Amino acid sequence: MITCSSCATINWKRLAIAIPITAIVNMFILYALFMNPISQNVIFSDSLGQSPKLVAVWTTLEPVPQITSLLPALLITPVIFSFFFAVLYDSIPGHGKIKKGFAYGIILWGTIAMFFELFTPLGLFGEPLYLLAYELALWFIGLVTVSLVISAIYIRK
């Protein structure tokens, strides 16, 4: 049987408040960062040397990703982010909500965004490094913002 020694110190009420708010913020901020016309023109730009494979996956290969197909990831990952923030709270560097939230955002960015961007756009599709850097910057803004929201809401028991 698996036990969670830090589960006794989790403030479940605050976590229950943080999860839906974080999910909404996550959905809106990542959608706003990646799906706005400027980002779309940069990310899918032939003139900037974007990989035709990456463009095809997002625009022509069936099934073409739709917002509805992205919603599960945009809504479920904040549940996981919030839960692990609560479980790892004492281990997250920094004192105070801003420092802890920023540190957690960097942790998420370094593990989730870096892996995804290096594996899929770069490794599988051959995306140019400067476009990869642009996307990683968007991920950084998004994940740090979401982490700051989690940190602002969640209070240890």
C-alpha positions in Angstrom: 0.0 0.0 0.0 1.2 3.5 -0.9 1.1 6.1 1.7 1.5 9.9 1.4 3.2 11.2 4.5 2.7 14.8 3.4 -1.0 14.3 2.7 -1.9 14.9 6.3 -0.5 18.4 6.0 -2.3 19.3 2.8 -4.9 21.9 3.1 -7.6 20.1 1.0 -10.1 23.0 1.1 -7.5 25.4 -0.3 -6.5 22.8 -2.9 -10.1 22.4 -3.9 -10.3 26.2 -4.5 -7.0 26.3 -6.3 -7.7 23.6 -8.8 -10.7 25.1 -10.7 -9.2 28.6 -10.7 -5.8 27.3 -11.9 -7.5 25.2 -14.6 -9.3 28.3 -15.9 -6.2 30.5 -15.8 -4.1 27.7 -17.4 -6.6 27.3 -20.3 -6.9 31.0 -20.9 -3.2 32.0 -20.6 -1.8 29.2 -22.7 -4.5 29.7 -25.3 -3.8 33.4 -25.3 0.0 32.9 -25.6 0.0 30.3 -28.3 -3.2 30.8 -30.3 -3.1 34.6 -30.8 -2.5 35.8 -34.4 1.1 37.0 -33.7 2.2 33.7 -32.1 0.4 31.7 -34.8 2.2 33.7 -37.6 5.6 33.2 -35.9 5.1 29.5 -35.0 3.8 28.4 -38.4 5.9 30.8 -40.5 7.4 29.3 -43.6 9.6 32.4 -44.0 11.1 31.7 -40.5 11.9 28.2 -41.6 9.3 26.3 -39.6 9.3 22.6 -40.2 6.7 21.6 -42.9 6.1 18.4 -40.7 5.1 20.5 -37.7 2.8 22.8 -39.8 1.2 19.8 -41.4 0.4 18.2 -38.1 -1.3 21.3 -36.9 -3.0 22.3 -40.1 -3.6 19.5 -42.6 -3.0 16.0 -41.3 -6.2 14.5 -40.1 -7.4 14.7 -37.5 -6.4 18.4 -37.2 -6.1 19.4 -33.6 -9.1 21.5 -32.4 -9.5 23.4 -29.2 -11.8 20.6 -28.0 -9.1 18.1 -28.4 -6.7 20.3 -26.4 -9.2 21.0 -23.6 -8.5 17.7 -21.6 -4.8 18.6 -21.4 -5.5 22.3 -20.5 -8.0 21.3 -17.8 -6.4 18.1 -16.3 -2.7 19.3 -16.1 -3.6 22.1 -13.6 -5.2 19.4 -11.3 -1.9 17.6 -11.4 0.2 20.9 -11.0 -1.9 21.9 -8.0 -1.8 18.6 -6.3 2.0 18.3 -6.6 2.4 21.9 -5.4 0.5 20.9 -2.3 2.4 17.7 -1.8 5.8 19.2 -2.5 5.1 22.5 -0.8 7.9 22.3 1.9 10.4 21.2 -0.8 9.7 24.0 -3.2 12.5 26.6 -2.8 11.6 30.1 -1.5 9.7 31.7 1.3 6.6 33.6 0.5 4.0 33.1 -2.2 5.8 34.9 -5.0 9.1 33.1 -4.6 7.5 29.7 -4.1 5.2 30.2 -7.1 8.0 31.4 -9.3 10.3 28.6 -8.3 7.5 26.0 -8.9 6.9 27.6 -12.3 10.6 27.2 -13.2 10.4 23.6 -12.0 7.4 22.9 -14.2 8.9 24.7 -17.2 12.2 22.8 -16.8 10.6 19.4 -16.7 7.4 19.7 -18.8 8.0 22.4 -21.4 11.6 21.6 -22.0 10.9 17.9 -22.4 8.0 18.4 -24.8 9.7 21.1 -26.9 13.0 19.2 -27.2 11.3 15.9 -27.9 8.4 16.8 -30.2 9.0 20.1 -32.1 12.8 19.8 -32.2 13.4 16.0 -32.1 10.5 14.7 -34.2 9.7 17.7 -36.5 13.1 19.5 -36.8 11.9 22.9 -35.7 14.5 25.7 -35.9 16.1 26.6 -32.6 15.0 30.2 -32.6 11.3 29.1 -33.0 11.9 26.6 -30.2 13.2 29.4 -28.0 10.1 31.5 -28.8 7.8 28.7 -27.8 9.9 28.0 -24.6 9.5 31.7 -23.7 5.7 31.4 -24.1 5.7 28.2 -21.9 7.8 30.0 -19.3 5.4 32.9 -19.1 2.4 30.5 -19.0 3.8 28.1 -16.4 5.2 30.7 -14.1 1.8 32.6 -14.2 -0.1 29.4 -13.4 2.3 28.5 -10.6 2.0 32.0 -9.1 -1.8 31.6 -9.1 -1.5 28.2 -7.4 0.8 29.7 -4.8 -1.4 32.8 -4.3 -4.4 30.6 -3.4 -2.9 27.6 -1.6 -2.0 28.0 2.1 -0.4 25.2 4.0 -2.5 23.6 6.8 
